[in-house]
């Protein structure tokens, strides 16, 4: 994964003119046109757009590309407009963040993986027909959520919600799609979400592996014997103070704040654990190491 991710970044850097500027504008426009054709004619009028391995192998190679123009919400104009606006928005965010070469490569690799999956299913005895780029478009949302997790949007133009929470919902949708397709023995339906997620991992492996490493570092630091858990230590100290009648006791001379109320006490940050010292010994003591 790391090598693929590096190869993607290297390709995008070395080919700054590669790609289609404002790619999602053309994808959204194609979906809108296909939707209008469906409204004013029957489904046969746009059937030539669907990816079908059978027809591709017989010379209809345009289907390798045109399947991304098939609208998913072909019966509900409101949800179609909402989804197309959303895809256009997240696509533009990614293109501005990554640049045209890398974003085009992301979308193109999603298409290639989907087409290869369709051929694999076809040769395995299935239809391999793909109508629309639903999972390719939805995987872009994972990408945007990783880059802008705390960005707040208005869900349905009303409800404010952060992208990271919608990403969890998106992940649930992917999981449900895979499970339902598996229960129905729909091999293509189960594989398309998987390859879309695989495409996401290839392009975000650096960010994902970095986040995992940071979390492991935080966990290791928090569980280290040299790390003081201040909240837990404070509660323990308060409980001990109630039982013993004092708050602070010097670990060297044993004097307490109850016996010497004017004496100042400090805690040493270099000692392992939570050890208190009076003002005479805070800079004059042997540090605890265990």
Secondary structure by P-SEA (a helix, b strand, c coil): caaaaaaaaaaaaacccccccaaaaaaaaaaaaaaaaaaaccccccccccccaaaaaaccccccccccccccccccaaaaaaaaaaaaaaaaaaaaaccaaaaaaaaaaaaaaaaaaaaaaaaaccccccccaaaaaaaaaaaaaaacccccccccccccccaaaaaaaaaaaaaaaaaaaaaaccaaaaaaaaaaaaaaaaacaaaaaaaaaaaaaaaaaaacccccaaaaaaaaaaaaaaaaccccccccccccccccccbbbbbbcccccbbbbccccccbbbbbcc
